[in-house]
Amino acid sequence: MDVNALRRFARTSRLWMIDQVTTQLDRVLADETGAHAGAITALKAATERNREAVIEQAACTWFNRFTALRFMDVTGLTTLHVMHEAAHDGQEEACRQRILQTCHDWHGRMPFLFAKTGDDTDLLMPADLLAPDGFLARLRTVLTEAACQHVEVIGWLYQFYISAKKDAVFAGLKQNIRIAPEHIPAATQLFTPHWIVRYLVENSLGRLWLRNHPQSKLAAKMAYYIAPTTPEADFAQVDRPEDLRLCDPACGAGHMLTYSFDLLYEIYAEAGYAPQHIPGLILTHNLTGLEIDAQAAALAAFAVLMKAAARLGRQLFLRLQARPDIVVLRNVAFTAAEMTEIAAVAGHDLFTPGLRTLLGQFEQARNLGALIVPAQCDMPGARRRLAAYKGGAEPRVADVLARALSALRMAEVLAPRYHIAVANPPYMGAKGMNAALAAFIKANHPHSRSDLFAVFMERALGLTVRHGLMAMITMQSWMFLTSYEKLRARLLAETTILSMAHLGERAFDSIAGAVVSTTAFVIGNTRDAQHEGTFIRLVEGASEAEKNARLREAIHHPECGWRHQASAKDFRHVPGQPIAYWLSDSLRQCFVRFPLVGASAAAVCGMTTGENARFVRA
């Protein structure tokens, strides 16, 4: 797909969408006919609280709906091809009504993306869609049939759509303005290249299945799978495909989940399950996504459903009852009086100190996200009792119970129950964290507090069962810097690095220049100090394509020269325990046999250019 064309379209469309929604909002608020009174009242109240947020959210919602409908047009899920002007005979009002009706029709199946009749976003739908060079024409130009062969294109568009907000947040950081909770998604959203996703998923989900079912032929379908060099005795036991549990704790638009869906489909198919049943089983049993950004979460759910639709075909998809398990982490708070009302319904046996603590843990859910570790209590029992309450409660009490159920739902998906946690976590240095986030991390993650990605490394391990797997792509700084020395010590003492693709700079073509140095890895949630992990050094590649090619070369030709083996005990010879996997045994032994320079003199850095490529003559 033409990523640059997607970027240009999304960024210009955002400005147009905001302008259109602003015009529609002003028109609606000035309407004195009495039509749509309920929706207009809701809009007025929301606008008085935060007009800019109303406009921004409605504009983004409609952008996502339009791109989703175009994708569904191309893939044959809509029957009227609603995003093509020919379907409306060039009539603007006919176009508007047909699109609205289509959205309403899909609400029952995808309520996270499409609204029901009477929703206030209907009133803010952009106009002027059918101009020859208008929005729909440009949408069809970028979302071609070729581009729509991969549902991940929707996630790319969303990342580019919010990139202007990201630029604004980064500009604020230069003025020491910390990142507010509502800006965290824009500041940290980064779409992962597909080949990196495949490496992570195949070497976690695929690896675990193959360890449990060595007779499986799945490895032949995994081009990025690194087979263990030695037998493994300890791994999480998984008998059936339905038993696999995979979570992405920062799922964004769902790229990790969509490829996980593909690999799970192959697992089910090889196990002999009927093709028409597999998508529903995957949605019901295997995949969970957590996200603080409701817009991104909606696209993740959409993307996973589109994977199901591609496997089932339109008719079977329309009969599919299962829904994606994508959970938006939202702020939920209770007053003392509301806690008393919950206690009265839950009863003394269930309203324990643990449940009281849990219900108070989600006041900052949009800020803390998956970092929240729920207090222990009988969550399923409390949820069943609150959900079963039929006491003729007044609306206010019903609202309190609904919010309590929401908190319990979030708590359940944050419990340590997954075999695999896979993610491209948010990157945010300590200087960018808002006060509440920084204080929480300082109190709960002192060893990883230098950056949010490292905190997510610790949290992801906490989400997995013993012998589970954590697969991530993060900045490489945790491997070497002294600020992460205690984190490395903990990882080497309690876990096992199974494999790593050390990417270095320029692993993301969507990020121009040598901006971020990254590493992708799979870590087992149990200690085996003797196990030699496989480390592939890709820092020399100057682009995604080069690194991708070198990774596949190293996987299939271990003697290539940039593939290394190392264990936890190897790293301990070097002070600070850097993940220096490429060092030879003789060089490691030098740190054991000879005194350190630092014991006799201080090593410092003298004069530097700051940018050798610019100032040093070749």
JOCORDA-V250968 format. One record per helix or strand. SS is the DSSP state (~ for helix, > for strand). FROM is the first residue (numbers start at 0). TO is the last residue. Records with the same first field share a line. If there is no record, write none. Layout:
SS=FROM-TO + FROM-TO
This chain:
~=2-28 + 36-73 + 84-87 + 91-106 + 119-123 + 134-141 + 146-148 + 151-160 + 162-172 + 180-187 + 193-211 + 217-220 + 240-242 + 254-269 + 274-284 + 293-311 + 313-317 + 335-345 + 352-358 + 364-370 + 378-387 + 394-412 + 429-431 + 434-443 + 451-462 + 475-478 + 481-493 + 543-555 + 557-559 + 567-570 + 584-592 + 596-598 + 611-614
>=178-178 + 245-247 + 286-290 + 325-327 + 417-422 + 428-428 + 432-432 + 450-450 + 463-474 + 495-504 + 516-523 + 532-536 + 562-565
